[in-house]
Amino acid sequence: MDSDLLPIGRRVAHWRGRRRMSQQVFADRLGKSKSWVDKIERGVRSLDKVSTLQDIAAVLRIDTTVLLGREVRPADVTERAEGVDRIRSALSAYEIALGLPAARLVVVPADRLARNVEHAWTTFQHARYPQLIALVPDLLAGAQRTHADDPGTGRAPLVEVYRVTASLLVKLGEAELGWLAADRAMAVATGEPLLVAAAAVQLGQVLRASGRTRVAMSTVLAAAYRIAPRDPDAGTPEELSLCGTLLVQAALAAARHGDDRATAELIDEAADMAARVGEGHDHHRTAFGPTAVGLARTAAAVDLGDGHEAIAWHERATARDGWRWLPAEHRAAHLLDAARAYLHVDDPANAGRTLIDADHTAPAELRHRPAARTVLAQVARDPHAPATIIQLATTLGVT
């Protein structure tokens, strides 16, 4: 019998039996009642304290990881690294410019390319990062060939492929490689202000992730004000969504730089645009609206070091109807920011619960984002962290 396949209560009973301890002896050594042990082993009572798990493991003379078992498989780090290498190779290919044989492969029809790009964005917004890692190299090659064959038709799809690639690479902690993808998007978009603005969203993300907050702020503001309508009431939802998203990016860069005044002004300006756009839209893959701006206020407050304000904005934003309309990736990413806020105010229990919510919303957000694993490690080290967090941290190799 493989004890790792058992529920945790049965696993306790299994190891107690192997140590030839009766329930009473086991209970005495733990300082618990026999009834308590019986309920744990039958699954009537849950093990929800890390300290209790550690005490049980010590009495049974086993490691806590053995007690927790292998319900959750660890992410395949090697496979992810190999996937990133394939994306790097695709971004480093110059077959078309050099007229190499690979450039003469069959061109992807525009309608099929559009469906492929749509699928890639949907995959990203559902936080299916391993699947997207596998898709991106061929998608890049196909979009580049279509653009070379017909620059007019192929320009927008190629910009979108570079955008989704940059977004994915930021998630994977590959900001420098993401910068290359975002730079390519800007170069291809040049001449079309709306396309440039869309590409600038990802450029702002990668610059901020790389620690270049001042450059990020100036770049996205330039793109935002280039398309900002003279009369906001006359602006289209597409223009307002892009402009507002860029203002949010600028605000987050300002917060990372420690400029609370600029942060507040920029987010308030974005909030005015969000009120005009309304909820439930996803123009240019921005998911921009009042709830999205509220979530940005949380992230900004965390970076400015105000955990209590961040939690207040988190609670307001997630109570809105628009919360459930946001993509899973967006919601899970926000929950990581909320967990950071709870850590700021020394509330590891709520930080842990928030991470569990994030894991339920989009598991890959915790399993494939280095930033998320850092937060998970911080929560797991606290003696009052939920047992489910310790189990998740252990199976992911996070310490």
VENNOR-V182716 format. One record per residue. RES is the residue in one small letter. SS is DSSP state (h for helix, s for strand, l for the rest). PHI is phi as a letter, one per 40 degrees, with the letter a starting at -180 (none if undefined). NEAR is the number of other ideal C-beta (glycine too) atoms within 12 Angstrom. Layout:
res->(RES,RES)
ss->(SS,SS)
phi->(PHI,PHI)
near->(NEAR,NEAR)
//
This chain:
res->(m,d,s,d,l,l,p,i,g,r,r,v,a,h,w,r,g,r,r,r,m,s,q,q,v,f,a,d,r,l,g,k,s,k,s,w,v,d,k,i,e,r,g,v,r,s,l,d,k,v,s,t,l,q,d,i,a,a,v,l,r,i,d,t,t,v,l,l,g,r,e,v,r,p,a,d,v,t,e,r,a,e,g,v,d,r,i,r,s,a,l,s,a,y,e,i,a,l,g,l,p,a,a,r,l,v,v,v,p,a,d,r,l,a,r,n,v,e,h,a,w,t,t,f,q,h,a,r,y,p,q,l,i,a,l,v,p,d,l,l,a,g,a,q,r,t,h,a,d,d,p,g,t,g,r,a,p,l,v,e,v,y,r,v,t,a,s,l,l,v,k,l,g,e,a,e,l,g,w,l,a,a,d,r,a,m,a,v,a,t,g,e,p,l,l,v,a,a,a,a,v,q,l,g,q,v,l,r,a,s,g,r,t,r,v,a,m,s,t,v,l,a,a,a,y,r,i,a,p,r,d,p,d,a,g,t,p,e,e,l,s,l,c,g,t,l,l,v,q,a,a,l,a,a,a,r,h,g,d,d,r,a,t,a,e,l,i,d,e,a,a,d,m,a,a,r,v,g,e,g,h,d,h,h,r,t,a,f,g,p,t,a,v,g,l,a,r,t,a,a,a,v,d,l,g,d,g,h,e,a,i,a,w,h,e,r,a,t,a,r,d,g,w,r,w,l,p,a,e,h,r,a,a,h,l,l,d,a,a,r,a,y,l,h,v,d,d,p,a,n,a,g,r,t,l,i,d,a,d,h,t,a,p,a,e,l,r,h,r,p,a,a,r,t,v,l,a,q,v,a,r,d,p,h,a,p,a,t,i,i,q,l,a,t,t,l,g,v,t)
ss->(l,l,h,h,h,l,l,h,h,h,h,h,h,h,h,h,h,h,l,l,l,l,h,h,h,h,h,h,h,h,l,l,l,h,h,h,h,h,h,h,h,h,l,l,l,l,l,l,s,h,h,h,h,h,h,h,h,h,h,h,l,l,l,h,h,h,h,h,l,l,l,l,l,l,l,l,h,h,h,h,h,h,h,h,h,h,h,h,h,h,h,l,l,l,h,h,h,h,l,l,h,h,h,h,l,l,l,l,l,h,h,h,h,h,h,h,h,h,h,h,h,h,h,h,h,l,l,l,h,h,h,h,h,h,h,h,h,h,h,h,h,h,h,h,h,h,h,h,h,l,h,h,h,h,h,h,h,h,h,h,h,h,h,h,h,h,h,h,h,h,h,l,l,l,h,h,h,h,h,h,h,h,h,h,h,h,h,h,h,l,l,l,h,h,h,h,h,h,h,h,h,h,h,h,h,h,h,h,h,l,l,l,h,h,h,h,h,h,h,h,h,h,h,h,h,h,h,l,l,l,l,h,h,h,l,l,h,h,h,h,h,h,h,h,h,h,h,h,h,h,h,h,h,h,h,h,h,l,l,h,h,h,h,h,h,h,h,h,h,h,h,h,h,h,h,h,h,l,l,l,l,l,h,h,h,l,l,l,l,h,h,h,h,h,h,h,h,h,h,h,h,h,h,l,l,l,h,h,h,h,h,h,h,h,h,h,h,h,l,l,h,h,h,h,h,l,l,h,h,h,h,h,h,h,h,h,h,h,h,h,h,h,h,h,l,l,l,h,h,h,h,h,h,h,h,h,h,h,h,h,h,l,h,h,h,h,h,h,l,h,h,h,h,h,h,h,h,h,h,h,l,l,l,l,l,s,h,h,h,h,h,h,h,h,h,l,l,l,l)
phi->(none,c,c,c,c,c,c,c,c,c,c,c,c,d,c,c,c,c,c,f,b,c,d,c,c,c,c,c,c,c,g,b,c,c,c,c,c,c,c,c,c,c,g,c,b,c,c,b,b,c,c,c,d,c,c,c,c,c,c,c,f,b,c,d,c,c,c,c,g,b,c,b,c,c,c,c,c,c,c,c,c,c,c,c,c,c,c,c,c,c,c,c,c,b,d,c,c,c,g,c,d,d,c,c,c,d,c,c,d,d,c,c,c,c,c,c,c,d,c,c,c,c,c,c,c,c,f,c,c,d,c,c,d,c,c,d,d,c,c,c,c,c,c,c,c,c,c,c,c,a,d,c,c,c,c,c,c,c,d,c,c,c,c,c,c,c,c,c,c,c,d,c,g,b,c,c,c,c,c,c,c,c,c,c,c,c,c,c,c,d,h,b,d,c,c,c,c,c,c,c,d,c,c,c,c,c,c,c,c,c,g,c,c,c,c,d,c,c,c,c,c,c,c,c,c,c,b,c,c,c,b,d,c,c,c,c,d,c,c,c,c,c,c,c,c,c,c,c,d,c,c,c,c,c,c,c,c,g,c,c,c,c,d,c,c,c,c,c,c,c,c,c,c,c,c,c,c,g,c,g,b,a,c,f,f,b,f,c,i,d,c,d,c,c,c,c,c,c,c,c,c,c,c,c,g,b,c,c,c,c,c,c,c,d,c,c,c,c,c,c,c,c,d,c,c,c,d,d,d,c,c,c,c,c,c,c,c,c,c,c,c,c,c,c,b,f,b,c,c,c,c,c,c,c,c,c,c,c,c,c,c,a,d,c,c,c,c,b,b,d,c,c,c,c,c,d,c,c,c,c,c,c,c,b,c,d,c,c,c,c,c,c,c,c,c,c,g,c,b)
near->(12,11,24,22,13,23,22,35,27,23,35,44,29,25,31,33,20,17,21,11,25,16,25,17,18,31,25,16,21,28,15,25,16,20,15,25,32,22,20,35,31,18,17,14,20,20,35,22,23,31,21,29,37,24,23,39,29,20,26,30,17,24,16,32,25,25,39,34,28,20,19,25,14,23,30,18,20,11,19,30,19,17,31,34,20,25,37,25,20,33,34,18,23,17,20,26,13,12,11,14,9,20,22,14,19,13,22,30,18,25,13,19,33,24,17,30,35,22,24,37,33,22,30,44,33,25,37,28,44,27,22,38,36,22,32,44,28,26,42,44,35,35,45,36,32,36,34,28,25,19,22,15,20,28,32,31,40,42,41,39,50,46,48,45,52,44,43,48,42,37,43,41,25,35,30,23,33,37,32,27,43,47,28,35,43,35,21,32,36,19,16,22,25,31,31,33,42,44,44,46,49,50,45,50,41,43,36,36,33,28,16,24,29,22,24,37,34,24,34,45,31,25,39,38,23,22,34,28,24,11,11,23,13,12,24,22,27,27,34,39,40,46,45,47,46,47,47,47,50,44,44,42,40,36,37,32,27,18,23,22,16,27,36,23,20,38,39,22,31,44,31,22,40,39,24,29,35,24,26,23,30,29,29,36,32,42,39,45,37,34,36,45,44,37,45,47,41,45,40,44,35,36,30,31,20,26,27,20,26,38,30,21,32,42,23,22,37,29,15,25,15,30,31,17,22,37,34,30,37,41,36,39,40,40,42,43,41,45,49,39,38,35,33,28,24,17,25,30,26,30,40,39,25,42,48,33,30,40,38,19,31,33,29,34,41,44,35,39,36,28,27,41,34,23,40,44,28,27,42,37,21,28,20,24,39,34,33,32,42,40,34,36,37,31,29,34,19,30,16)
//
